[in-house]
Amino acid sequence: MKKVAKARRSPKAPAVTLKSLALHLNLAAGTVSSVLNNSPASRSIPERTRTRIVKAARELNYSPNFLARSLRVQRSYTVGVIAEEIGDFYGATVIDGIETFLRKNNFFFLTVAHHHDYELMRSYSQLLLTRGVEGIITIDTSVDQRPTVPTVAIGGHHHAPNVTNVILDHHRAARLVLQHLSDLGHRHIAFFRGPSLSSDSVPRWNAIQEVAAEMNISIHPELVFQLENVENTPEIGYLPAKALLAAKRPFTALFAYNDTSALGAMIVFHKAGLKVPGCVSVVGFDDIAFSSFAMPPLTTVHQPLLEMGAAAAQTLLDRIEDRAPFNPEIALTPELIIRESTGPARTL
């Protein structure tokens, strides 16, 4: 029987280590490590040398051994991210901002979604701590108890020790929208209030009420509809929009809690023969990617979700590395993006 020759495996190229990279550059391993880890010591290293190190690491495909690094300094370089949802537009965009900043700073993150199951959220918090996370970021999840590690709450509104809340200036957002609608002649405005389990719902509604009172804009209870705690897709706007039409109360504009409920309402209005903005103007909130592609494109409050994620990650790392004092609140400024879903009020 003829023997079949076994194919020879090509020898695997040895992995590039910190030591071999330093030898290649004829530099001390500590110098190379400082630059690649962006440590404070690297600031004293000449820019030319830092550029040479980064270029060589890229060309030689150097990957730091995070396990060895963690064991050596007894740190995990990992943070936990606790979100209400991961796949929705809001959560996904915020997580993108977090991931981009952490990756640039050589930190990993573990993400869990609790879907507003608070027993699950508590167990996830403990699970992340047992995995050795050095800090936690929550998304649309208020923290009302003192955590054992530095924590940043995006959209959090409870003031708790050791927790930094990253929030939007909801009063400014409300003023931007109500002033825009008022300038267009709208006096009969309908509202979608946020789901009760969303951490932004109460602060945003309180801001709308306060600004409306300051501007002498009446809010009619018959034109206020509560969104349910369901999946954040356009369907979230279907039932309240149908209820709004069934109420038979004249209105010329709708200010929705978020873009997805606004888009759902626009579908209901279209099926009912109401043109947007000819019959009713619609304003959303968040400025998710799809809002500019709606028919018509949606006027909305731009909430800087990527920036909120990045700001939360930077704040958390500053706390972990003890680079900055504790700041209980960081407020970001909204912007009104005027598109084609708003126009002059029709005559009632």
N, C-alpha and C positions, 0 to 999 in steps of 0.2 A: 504494500500500500504506500502510495506516494505521500510523503509528509508535506503538509502545507506550512510554508514559512510564516511565522508570526510577524505582523507589521511592527516595525520599531516605533516606539513613541518618541516624539521629538522632546529633547530635554527641556524641562520647564525653566524659564529664565528666573534667576533668583530675585526675590522681592527686594525693592529698593528700600533700605532702612534709613533712619535718621543718621546713623553713623556713616553709612556708605555715601549718602548725599553730602554730608559734611566733608568727607575725604575727597569727593569729586570736586567740591568747591574750594578745598584747601582752607576751610574755616572750622572754627570750634563748633562742636555739636550744640552747645548752649546758645551760640549766636544764631544758628539755623533754626533751632527750636523756638527761640524768642520771636523771630520774624514770622514763622509759619503759624504760631499760636497768637500772634498779634498782642503779645504781652506788653506791659508798660516799659519793660527793659528795651524793647525794640525801638523805642523812640530815639534812643541815643545812637542807633546804628545808622550810618550814612545811607541816604536814599539810593545811591548807586548799588550798594551792597544788598539792600533789601530787594531791589528789582532783580538783581542777579540770582538771588536765592529763590524767589518766586518763579522766575523763568525756568531755572534748572529743575525745580520740583515738578513743574508742569511737563517739561520735555521728557523727564525720566519717569513720569507717571507715578510719582511718590504718593503713597496713601499713608497717613499717620495711623499707627496702631493704637486705637482708642482704648482697647482693653488693657494693654500694657500701661498706657498713660494713666488710666483710671486706678489700676492697682498700685502704681507707683506713688500717686499723690492722694490716694484714697478718696477719689471723687468720681461721680458717674458722668458728669457733663451732659446730663439729661434733665429735661423738664417735662412735666405733665400738662396736657391740654384737655380740659373737660368742657365739652360742648353740648348744647341741646341737640343739635343735628350736625352731621358732617357733610351730607350731600346737598343741602339746600344752598341757594345762591349766597345768602348772608354768611353762613358758617364757612362755606368753602372759600369765599374770598378773604375772610379774616384769617383763616388758617394759612392761606397762601402767603399773606403778609408776615405771619409768624415764622413760617418755614423758611422764607427767604432770608430773614435776618438771622435766625439761628444757624442756618447752614453756613453763612458767611463768617460766623463766629465759632464754628466747630462744635456746635451743640446739637445733640439729638433731641427728639421729642416723641413722647408716646401720647396718642390721642384716644379718648373714649367718648362715647355719646350716651347721655342718660335719658333722652326723650322725656324729660320732666318726671322721671320716676325717682323720687328723692331717696328711697331706700337704695336703689341702684347707684345713685350719685354718691352716697356716703360710702358704699362698699368700694366703688371705683377710686375714691379719694384715698382710702386706706391701701388699696392695691397698688396705686401709683407710689405711695410712700414706701411700701415694702420693696418696690423695684428701685428704690434709691434716688428718686427724682430730687433735684436740688431746689425746685420751685414749681409753682403751678400757675397756669393761666386758665381762667374760666371764660366762656363765651355765652352771653345771654343767660348767665347763671349767677345770681347775687350770692355773695358770701356773707353770712351774718354771725359767724363765730370765728374766734381767733385761730388761724391755722398755725401749724407747727413749722412751716417753711414759708419763705417769701411768696406772696401771692398777688396776682394782678387780675382784676375782674373787668373784662370788656363788656360794657353795658351794665355793670353792677352799680347799684345805688344805695346799698346798705353800707354804712360806715362801720368797719370793724378793724380792730388792731391788726397791724401787719398786712393790711390789704390796700392796694392802690386801685382805685376805680378809674377806668378809662371810659369817658362818657362823651356824648355829643351835647352841644349847647342847644337843648330842645326849645328854649324860649326864642332864640334867634331863628331856629327853623320854623317855628310856628308863625313868627312875625313875617318872615319872608313869604310864606305861602298865603297867609291871610291878607297881607298887603297887596300881593299880586292879584288875588281874586277880587279884592275890593277895587283896585284900579280898573279892573275889567267890568265893574258894575255888579258883581255878584253880592247879593244880600241874603239869599236863601241857600245856605250851604249845608250839605249832608256830610256826616262823618262816620268813618269806620274806626271804632276803638280797637286797640290791640288785644290779643288773647290774654286772659288773666294770668297765665303762667309765664308770659314773656316779661323779662325784667324791665324793659323800656316802656311797657304799656301805661302804667300809672304816671310816671314822670312826664311822658309825652302828652298824655291827655290833660294833666294838670296845667302844663305849659300852654296848651291850646286854649283852655278855658280862661286862664289869666290874661293872655294876650288879646283874646276876643273881647274880654271885658274892658281892657284898656282902649281898644279901638272901637268900642260901642257896636260890636258885631254880635247879634243875637244868635245863640245856639238853641235851636228848638229840640226838645227831648224826642219828639216824633221823628226827627231826622238823624238820630244817633243810633248806630247799630253796632252790636258787640260781635267781634270775630270769635269763632270757636277755636278750641285748642286741637286743631287738626293739622295734618301735614301741610307744610308751607308751599303749596302749589297754587296756581290760579283758581282752583276749586274753592279755596278758602274765601274767595269773594263772591261765589255764586249765590249762596243762600241769603246773605245780607243784602245783596243787590236786588234779588227778587223781592225780599221783604220791603225794601225801600220803594220799589215800584208799586207794590201792593198797598202801601200805606196811603197812596193817593194824596200825599202832601206835596205841594209845589216846591220844586228845588231846581236850581240851575247849575250847581257845581257839587262835586264830591271830593273831599279830602280823605284819602284812604290811609290806613295805618302803615302799609308798606306797598311796594310795587306789585307783588304777586296778587294781593287782594284787589288792587286797582285794575290790573290786567283782567282778572276774572270778572270784575264789574263791567268793564268795557265790552266783554263778550256778551254779557246779559243785556246790556243796553242795545248793542247791535241787533241782537235777536228780537228785541222789543221794538225795533224801528226807530230808536233814538240815536241821532248822529252825534258823534263826539268830534269837535266841540260845539257843533251847531246847536244841538238841543241841550247838552250837558257837558260842562268842562270837568276834567278828571285830573287830580294831582296825586302822585304816589310818594313813596319815601324809600330811600336807600340808593337809588340809581344803580340797580343791578344791570348786568351787561345786556340783558334782553330788552330792557325798557326802551332803548333807543331804536329797536327794530320792530316795536309794536306798530299796529295800524290803528290810529296814527301814533307816531312816536310820543312817548309819555313824558309830560312835565313832571318833575320829581325833585325831591330834596336829595342832593348828593351827600351821602354819608361816606366819608373817606375810609372805607373798610380795610383796604390794604394798609393804609397809614396807621389805622387803629391797631391792626395786628402787629405791625413793625414797632410801633410805640410801646405796646405791651411787652413785646419780647425784649426790647432795649431796656425798658424800665426794670424788668425782672432780672436780666443779667447784671445790670448796675447794682441791684440789691444783693444778688448772690456774690458778686465780686467786691462788694462794699465800696463801690466807686462813687456813690451819690447818696445823699440823705433820703430818708423815707418821705415820699410825697403822697398824701392821702387821695388826691384826685388830679386827673389830667383831663381837661376839657378840649375837644377839638371843634373847629368851626365848620358848620355846614354851608352849603352853597345851593341856591335854587337853580336848577337846570330847566330853562323854559323851552319846551318843544311844542308840538302841534296839537296836544290834547286839551289845551286851554285856549279860550277865546272870549269875546264879549258876551255878557249875559243876555239871554233872550228875554223878551218882554213877557211877563206872566199875566 
